[in-house]
């Protein structure tokens, strides 16, 4: 079911897969992201090293910020059990990846790096969603990042000998929804919840777009 307008009327039972529903409703933003100058420079091998370095550092600030929020949520949430386990697993995965990236960049921490307005707004959106009484909305907020990276990797035409191919290959496979789908389909069980979750998903897609626009 495709329903791009927030005023559409539907019931939760009409949607077989909320992850695909959210994605279809934000596909225009994904296509906009793919056509940004950032990716054009990547594809044409004309990306300046300083610009990509700036992108990498801001991406690290995003990763570090979300890892910290996941740690807080994993320590605070006690039930339901499957949501608690999901958050704990996401925290472990994010922390492992963050620590690996810091090691690869020969960095101990990110304290001296300033947030751009785009990354600050992205992280602020997460913090806003954290205040929701229902944990499932924070899970929704996590999905756009891996989902859009997977889609870009599948649609970005790069030869395997290119300098940025490893980033593309790391994100190919489309596995992100498999982790999120059971949780979101289970707990987004009303039209009101689905619509609210759809709005959060789209806001995060807009944050992804703004991040790449500023990179």
Secondary structure, DSSP 4 states (H G I P E B T S, - for coil): ----STT----GGG-S-HHHHHHHHTHHHHHHHHTSHHHHHHHTT---HHHHHHHHHHHHHHHHHHHHHHHHHHHH---SHHHHHHHHHHHHHHHHHHHHHHHHTT-S--TTPPPPHHHHHHHHHHHHHHTSSSTHHHHHHHHHHHHHHHHHHHH----TTSTTHHHHHHHTT--HHHHHHHHHHHH--SHHHHHHHHHHHHHHHHHHHHHHHH-
